[in-house]
Amino acid sequence: MPGEWRWKSRSPKSDNCLVDTVNQSIYIKGVTGGFRHKGLEELLLTGRTRRLGADHVRKCVRILQLLEVASRPEEMNIAGFHFHGLQGQPKRWSVRVTGNYRITFGWSGENALDVDFEDYH
């Protein structure tokens, strides 16, 4: 009928699926010196993981890509990341993923070390 909108279900085998997937290849320079969180490591190596919430994956990918090309921690001071140093020894830094979640990391030379995904609060 004219003017009537209908939802058309589509088969998963169709080329026009309405499924949003994250298939991003990540540039790996080999700079990151280690991970505390297995989900972040899996995301960096394969481009996907089930160990992080789906709503965190895209931002984590962007942060990991920037960690790979950064030569010092201050290069992560990007608008929206809320970059800041943490107290304690050895020195660590933090960038915001979402409200409570952060990616924290240490630094040695040109490498990010012990990259972790944490619930801050």
N, CA and C atoms as an extended XYZ file, in Angstrom:
363
Properties=species:S:1:pos:R:3:atomname:S:1:resname:S:1:resid:I:1 pbc="F F F"
N         0.835       -1.175        0.000 N   MET     1
C         0.000        0.000        0.000 CA  MET     1
C         0.878        1.236        0.000 C   MET     1
N         0.492        2.270       -0.728 N   PRO     2
C         1.292        3.495       -0.772 CA  PRO     2
C         1.340        4.176        0.592 C   PRO     2
N         2.502        4.703        0.947 N   GLY     3
C         2.682        5.391        2.209 CA  GLY     3
C         2.843        4.476        3.405 C   GLY     3
N         2.718        3.191        3.220 N   GLU     4
C         2.866        2.263        4.332 CA  GLU     4
C         4.286        1.718        4.327 C   GLU     4
N         4.916        1.767        5.497 N   TRP     5
C         6.276        1.265        5.615 CA  TRP     5
C         6.240       -0.099        6.272 C   TRP     5
N         6.959       -1.032        5.718 N   ARG     6
C         7.016       -2.383        6.269 CA  ARG     6
C         8.462       -2.789        6.483 C   ARG     6
N         8.670       -3.486        7.567 N   TRP     7
C         9.989       -4.050        7.842 CA  TRP     7
C        10.129       -5.324        7.037 C   TRP     7
N        11.158       -5.408        6.253 N   LYS     8
C        11.416       -6.617        5.482 CA  LYS     8
C        12.565       -7.352        6.138 C   LYS     8
N        12.281       -8.551        6.575 N   SER     9
C        13.359       -9.337        7.166 CA  SER     9
C        14.223       -9.885        6.049 C   SER     9
N        15.491       -9.962        6.346 N   ARG    10
C        16.430      -10.433        5.332 CA  ARG    10
C        17.151      -11.654        5.844 C   ARG    10
N        17.419      -12.523        4.964 N   SER    11
C        18.130      -13.745        5.297 CA  SER    11
C        19.573      -13.414        5.647 C   SER    11
N        20.187      -14.117        6.615 N   PRO    12
C        21.600      -13.879        6.940 CA  PRO    12
C        22.526      -14.152        5.772 C   PRO    12
N        22.060      -14.911        4.800 N   LYS    13
C        22.909      -15.225        3.647 CA  LYS    13
C        22.871      -14.114        2.607 C   LYS    13
N        21.953      -13.163        2.760 N   SER    14
C        21.812      -12.069        1.821 CA  SER    14
C        23.018      -11.144        1.901 C   SER    14
N        23.344      -10.494        0.804 N   ASP    15
C        24.435       -9.533        0.787 CA  ASP    15
C        24.055       -8.241        1.503 C   ASP    15
N        22.784       -8.029        1.729 N   ASN    16
C        22.311       -6.788        2.325 CA  ASN    16
C        21.861       -6.987        3.764 C   ASN    16
N        22.613       -7.702        4.558 N   CYS    17
C        22.258       -7.933        5.961 CA  CYS    17
C        22.303       -6.626        6.723 C   CYS    17
N        21.478       -6.524        7.721 N   LEU    18
C        21.449       -5.344        8.561 CA  LEU    18
C        22.234       -5.568        9.846 C   LEU    18
N        23.280       -6.324        9.778 N   VAL    19
C        24.090       -6.660       10.938 CA  VAL    19
C        25.314       -5.753       10.951 C   VAL    19
N        25.572       -5.148       12.086 N   ASP    20
C        26.736       -4.284       12.238 CA  ASP    20
C        27.872       -5.107       12.839 C   ASP    20
N        28.930       -5.281       12.107 N   THR    21
C        30.069       -6.040       12.609 CA  THR    21
C        31.299       -5.152       12.630 C   THR    21
N        32.217       -5.498       13.470 N   VAL    22
C        33.478       -4.771       13.551 CA  VAL    22
C        34.544       -5.675       12.961 C   VAL    22
N        34.881       -5.424       11.734 N   ASN    23
C        35.958       -6.156       11.069 CA  ASN    23
C        36.992       -5.127       10.659 C   ASN    23
N        37.870       -4.815       11.557 N   GLN    24
C        38.873       -3.809       11.295 CA  GLN    24
C        40.244       -4.444       11.374 C   GLN    24
N        41.026       -4.235       10.341 N   SER    25
C        42.399       -4.706       10.438 CA  SER    25
C        43.187       -3.629       11.160 C   SER    25
N        44.008       -4.044       12.066 N   ILE    26
C        44.751       -3.107       12.904 CA  ILE    26
C        46.202       -3.111       12.456 C   ILE    26
N        46.731       -1.914       12.223 N   TYR    27
C        48.125       -1.758       11.863 CA  TYR    27
C        48.981       -2.125       13.064 C   TYR    27
N        49.849       -3.087       12.904 N   ILE    28
C        50.689       -3.533       14.011 CA  ILE    28
C        52.148       -3.239       13.690 C   ILE    28
N        52.734       -2.366       14.471 N   LYS    29
C        54.142       -2.045       14.315 CA  LYS    29
C        54.989       -2.860       15.273 C   LYS    29
N        54.354       -3.487       16.246 N   GLY    30
C        55.113       -4.286       17.194 CA  GLY    30
C        55.720       -3.482       18.313 C   GLY    30
N        55.119       -2.369       18.650 N   VAL    31
C        55.674       -1.500       19.675 CA  VAL    31
C        55.159       -1.849       21.059 C   VAL    31
N        53.914       -2.275       21.168 N   THR    32
C        53.346       -2.544       22.476 CA  THR    32
C        54.126       -3.653       23.161 C   THR    32
N        54.554       -3.392       24.397 N   GLY    33
C        55.450       -4.293       25.098 CA  GLY    33
C        54.795       -5.364       25.941 C   GLY    33
N        53.502       -5.442       25.990 N   GLY    34
C        52.853       -6.482       26.766 CA  GLY    34
C        51.472       -6.063       27.227 C   GLY    34
N        50.676       -7.046       27.604 N   PHE    35
C        49.300       -6.803       27.988 CA  PHE    35
C        49.014       -7.446       29.337 C   PHE    35
N        48.183       -6.784       30.132 N   ARG    36
C        47.635       -7.388       31.337 CA  ARG    36
C        46.253       -7.962       31.022 C   ARG    36
N        45.566       -7.381       30.047 N   HIS    37
C        44.205       -7.794       29.694 CA  HIS    37
C        44.240       -8.614       28.406 C   HIS    37
N        43.834       -9.874       28.471 N   LYS    38
C        43.895      -10.770       27.317 CA  LYS    38
C        42.976      -10.328       26.184 C   LYS    38
N        41.868       -9.674       26.511 N   GLY    39
C        40.949       -9.198       25.476 CA  GLY    39
C        41.573       -8.132       24.602 C   GLY    39
N        42.348       -7.222       25.188 N   LEU    40
C        43.022       -6.192       24.399 CA  LEU    40
C        44.073       -6.800       23.488 C   LEU    40
N        44.804       -7.772       24.007 N   GLU    41
C        45.813       -8.441       23.181 CA  GLU    41
C        45.157       -9.161       22.012 C   GLU    41
N        44.061       -9.852       22.289 N   GLU    42
C        43.334      -10.557       21.235 CA  GLU    42
C        42.792       -9.575       20.203 C   GLU    42
N        42.289       -8.431       20.654 N   LEU    43
C        41.778       -7.408       19.747 CA  LEU    43
C        42.886       -6.863       18.857 C   LEU    43
N        44.053       -6.637       19.413 N   LEU    44
C        45.179       -6.124       18.635 CA  LEU    44
C        45.664       -7.141       17.611 C   LEU    44
N        45.734       -8.409       17.993 N   LEU    45
C        46.285       -9.428       17.105 CA  LEU    45
C        45.296       -9.916       16.044 C   LEU    45
N        44.014      -10.015       16.398 N   THR    46
C        43.041      -10.600       15.463 CA  THR    46
C        42.007       -9.607       14.943 C   THR    46
N        41.866       -8.463       15.623 N   GLY    47
C        40.863       -7.490       15.214 CA  GLY    47
C        39.490       -7.744       15.800 C   GLY    47
N        39.366       -8.747       16.675 N   ARG    48
C        38.081       -9.026       17.329 CA  ARG    48
C        38.321       -9.749       18.645 C   ARG    48
N        37.302       -9.655       19.510 N   THR    49
C        37.373      -10.327       20.806 CA  THR    49
C        35.984      -10.406       21.407 C   THR    49
N        35.787      -11.384       22.261 N   ARG    50
C        34.549      -11.491       23.027 CA  ARG    50
C        34.777      -11.138       24.485 C   ARG    50
N        35.986      -10.754       24.815 N   ARG    51
C        36.340      -10.464       26.207 CA  ARG    51
C        36.065       -9.017       26.593 C   ARG    51
N        35.682       -8.205       25.635 N   LEU    52
C        35.304       -6.815       25.889 CA  LEU    52
C        33.849       -6.646       25.477 C   LEU    52
N        33.160       -5.716       26.082 N   GLY    53
C        31.797       -5.428       25.670 CA  GLY    53
C        31.775       -4.852       24.264 C   GLY    53
N        30.749       -5.160       23.513 N   ALA    54
C        30.638       -4.700       22.130 CA  ALA    54
C        30.669       -3.177       22.043 C   ALA    54
N        30.154       -2.501       23.057 N   ASP    55
C        30.139       -1.047       23.045 CA  ASP    55
C        31.516       -0.436       23.319 C   ASP    55
N        32.496       -1.236       23.707 N   HIS    56
C        33.844       -0.741       23.989 CA  HIS    56
C        34.826       -1.025       22.863 C   HIS    56
N        34.496       -1.933       21.969 N   VAL    57
C        35.475       -2.435       21.003 CA  VAL    57
C        36.008       -1.337       20.086 C   VAL    57
N        35.151       -0.539       19.505 N   ARG    58
C        35.627        0.472       18.539 CA  ARG    58
C        36.576        1.484       19.168 C   ARG    58
N        36.232        1.968       20.347 N   LYS    59
C        37.105        2.944       21.002 CA  LYS    59
C        38.422        2.281       21.413 C   LYS    59
N        38.367        1.037       21.877 N   CYS    60
C        39.598        0.318       22.236 CA  CYS    60
C        40.492        0.132       21.016 C   CYS    60
N        39.909       -0.135       19.866 N   VAL    61
C        40.695       -0.280       18.633 CA  VAL    61
C        41.424        1.022       18.335 C   VAL    61
N        40.716        2.147       18.422 N   ARG    62
C        41.357        3.442       18.147 CA  ARG    62
C        42.494        3.705       19.137 C   ARG    62
N        42.265        3.415       20.406 N   ILE    63
C        43.300        3.655       21.408 CA  ILE    63
C        44.509        2.759       21.168 C   ILE    63
N        44.283        1.491       20.865 N   LEU    64
C        45.406        0.571       20.609 CA  LEU    64
C        46.186        0.986       19.370 C   LEU    64
N        45.489        1.440       18.326 N   GLN    65
C        46.180        1.904       17.125 CA  GLN    65
C        47.063        3.100       17.446 C   GLN    65
N        46.563        4.020       18.267 N   LEU    66
C        47.352        5.190       18.629 CA  LEU    66
C        48.517        4.825       19.541 C   LEU    66
N        48.332        3.858       20.421 N   LEU    67
C        49.449        3.387       21.256 CA  LEU    67
C        50.558        2.783       20.403 C   LEU    67
N        50.172        2.114       19.333 N   GLU    68
C        51.171        1.484       18.462 CA  GLU    68
C        52.064        2.499       17.755 C   GLU    68
N        51.511        3.665       17.408 N   VAL    69
C        52.307        4.639       16.656 CA  VAL    69
C        52.886        5.736       17.541 C   VAL    69
N        52.469        5.799       18.806 N   ALA    70
C        52.993        6.820       19.716 CA  ALA    70
C        54.430        6.496       20.109 C   ALA    70
N        55.246        7.539       20.205 N   SER    71
C        56.633        7.327       20.620 CA  SER    71
C        56.868        7.775       22.062 C   SER    71
N        55.871        8.423       22.660 N   ARG    72
C        55.924        8.806       24.064 CA  ARG    72
C        54.495        8.923       24.579 C   ARG    72
N        54.262        8.768       25.857 N   PRO    73
C        52.901        8.734       26.391 CA  PRO    73
C        52.110       10.014       26.152 C   PRO    73
N        52.751       11.166       26.122 N   GLU    74
C        52.058       12.439       25.935 CA  GLU    74
C        51.354       12.527       24.579 C   GLU    74
N        51.736       11.698       23.633 N   GLU    75
C        51.074       11.681       22.327 CA  GLU    75
C        49.664       11.102       22.406 C   GLU    75
N        49.307       10.526       23.543 N   MET    76
C        47.948       10.016       23.749 CA  MET    76
C        47.020       11.103       24.295 C   MET    76
N        47.523       12.318       24.466 N   ASN    77
C        46.726       13.429       24.987 CA  ASN    77
C        45.876       14.008       23.849 C   ASN    77
N        44.800       13.301       23.540 N   ILE    78
C        43.912       13.646       22.438 CA  ILE    78
C        42.555       14.008       23.028 C   ILE    78
N        41.896       15.000       22.450 N   ALA    79
C        40.579       15.425       22.941 CA  ALA    79
C        39.634       14.231       23.011 C   ALA    79
N        38.955       14.082       24.128 N   GLY    80
C        38.004       12.995       24.318 CA  GLY    80
C        38.587       11.777       25.003 C   GLY    80
N        39.892       11.673       25.098 N   PHE    81
C        40.526       10.532       25.749 CA  PHE    81
C        40.757       10.771       27.241 C   PHE    81
N        40.701       12.019       27.694 N   HIS    82
C        40.919       12.361       29.100 CA  HIS    82
C        42.220       11.722       29.619 C   HIS    82
N        43.271       11.913       28.857 N   PHE    83
C        44.594       11.377       29.199 CA  PHE    83
C        45.087       12.000       30.503 C   PHE    83
N        45.627       11.161       31.399 N   HIS    84
C        46.249       11.673       32.609 CA  HIS    84
C        47.191       10.628       33.203 C   HIS    84
N        48.159       11.118       33.953 N   GLY    85
C        49.100       10.248       34.643 CA  GLY    85
C        48.496        9.727       35.936 C   GLY    85
N        48.902        8.539       36.332 N   LEU    86
C        48.421        7.921       37.568 CA  LEU    86
C        49.508        8.009       38.626 C   LEU    86
N        49.101        7.956       39.881 N   GLN    87
C        50.062        7.975       40.972 CA  GLN    87
C        50.696        6.601       41.112 C   GLN    87
N        51.879        6.588       41.711 N   GLY    88
C        52.535        5.321       41.991 CA  GLY    88
C        53.785        5.110       41.168 C   GLY    88
N        54.486        4.062       41.535 N   GLN    89
C        55.708        3.676       40.832 CA  GLN    89
C        55.574        2.230       40.412 C   GLN    89
N        55.933        1.831       39.240 N   PRO    90
C        56.381        2.683       38.144 CA  PRO    90
C        55.235        3.536       37.599 C   PRO    90
N        55.580        4.601       36.922 N   LYS    91
C        54.599        5.553       36.394 CA  LYS    91
C        53.712        4.883       35.358 C   LYS    91
N        52.388        5.151       35.457 N   ARG    92
C        51.406        4.643       34.498 CA  ARG    92
C        50.519        5.789       34.048 C   ARG    92
N        49.873        5.608       32.892 N   TRP    93
C        48.970        6.600       32.340 CA  TRP    93
C        47.625        5.959       32.048 C   TRP    93
N        46.613        6.816       31.829 N   SER    94
C        45.262        6.332       31.615 CA  SER    94
C        44.581        7.144       30.517 C   SER    94
N        43.774        6.467       29.696 N   VAL    95
C        42.882        7.134       28.733 CA  VAL    95
C        41.486        6.537       28.901 C   VAL    95
N        40.462        7.366       28.720 N   ARG    96
C        39.084        6.947       28.942 CA  ARG    96
C        38.528        6.204       27.725 C   ARG    96
N        37.876        5.084       27.996 N   VAL    97
C        37.124        4.353       26.970 CA  VAL    97
C        35.659        4.780       27.062 C   VAL    97
N        35.048        4.604       28.227 N   THR    98
C        33.695        5.096       28.502 CA  THR    98
C        33.687        5.656       29.920 C   THR    98
N        32.505        5.957       30.443 N   GLY    99
C        32.378        6.552       31.770 CA  GLY    99
C        33.268        5.949       32.829 C   GLY    99
N        33.164        4.651       33.071 N   ASN   100
C        33.957        4.013       34.121 CA  ASN   100
C        35.182        3.274       33.608 C   ASN   100
N        35.254        2.976       32.346 N   TYR   101
C        36.317        2.110       31.831 CA  TYR   101
C        37.473        2.906       31.256 C   TYR   101
N        38.676        2.429       31.556 N   ARG   102
C        39.908        3.068       31.099 CA  ARG   102
C        40.859        2.029       30.543 C   ARG   102
N        41.711        2.482       29.646 N   ILE   103
C        42.883        1.696       29.256 CA  ILE   103
C        44.059        2.359       29.952 C   ILE   103
N        44.776        1.574       30.749 N   THR   104
C        45.941        2.076       31.469 CA  THR   104
C        47.184        1.395       30.915 C   THR   104
N        48.302        2.104       31.007 N   PHE   105
C        49.542        1.555       30.451 CA  PHE   105
C        50.748        2.213       31.102 C   PHE   105
N        51.836        1.477       31.110 N   GLY   106
C        53.129        2.005       31.518 CA  GLY   106
C        53.906        2.362       30.253 C   GLY   106
N        55.117        2.884       30.425 N   TRP   107
C        55.889        3.269       29.250 CA  TRP   107
C        57.361        3.034       29.499 C   TRP   107
N        58.059        2.515       28.486 N   SER   108
C        59.500        2.328       28.556 CA  SER   108
C        60.087        2.599       27.179 C   SER   108
N        60.945        3.600       27.076 N   GLY   109
C        61.522        3.949       25.777 CA  GLY   109
C        60.430        4.409       24.825 C   GLY   109
N        60.186        3.642       23.774 N   GLU   110
C        59.127        3.954       22.817 CA  GLU   110
C        57.991        2.942       22.893 C   GLU   110
N        57.938        2.155       23.949 N   ASN   111
C        56.947        1.082       24.051 CA  ASN   111
C        55.962        1.297       25.183 C   ASN   111
N        54.689        1.028       24.893 N   ALA   112
C        53.675        0.957       25.947 CA  ALA   112
C        53.795       -0.417       26.586 C   ALA   112
N        53.753       -0.471       27.917 N   LEU   113
C        53.918       -1.725       28.645 CA  LEU   113
C        52.676       -2.019       29.480 C   LEU   113
N        52.408       -3.288       29.721 N   ASP   114
C        51.350       -3.723       30.625 CA  ASP   114
C        50.027       -3.006       30.351 C   ASP   114
N        49.582       -3.050       29.106 N   VAL   115
C        48.341       -2.393       28.708 CA  VAL   115
C        47.163       -3.161       29.331 C   VAL   115
N        46.290       -2.428       30.015 N   ASP   116
C        45.204       -3.049       30.755 CA  ASP   116
C        43.884       -2.319       30.499 C   ASP   116
N        42.783       -3.034       30.601 N   PHE   117
C        41.420       -2.504       30.499 CA  PHE   117
C        40.810       -2.606       31.889 C   PHE   117
N        40.500       -1.467       32.504 N   GLU   118
C        40.074       -1.459       33.902 CA  GLU   118
C        38.764       -0.737       34.104 C   GLU   118
N        37.993       -1.217       35.083 N   ASP   119
C        36.824       -0.503       35.581 CA  ASP   119
C        37.331        0.355       36.732 C   ASP   119
N        37.369        1.656       36.531 N   TYR   120
C        37.970        2.581       37.486 CA  TYR   120
C        37.220        2.692       38.798 C   TYR   120
N        35.917        2.607       38.766 N   HIS   121
C        35.142        2.960       39.959 CA  HIS   121
C        34.467        1.795       40.585 C   HIS   121
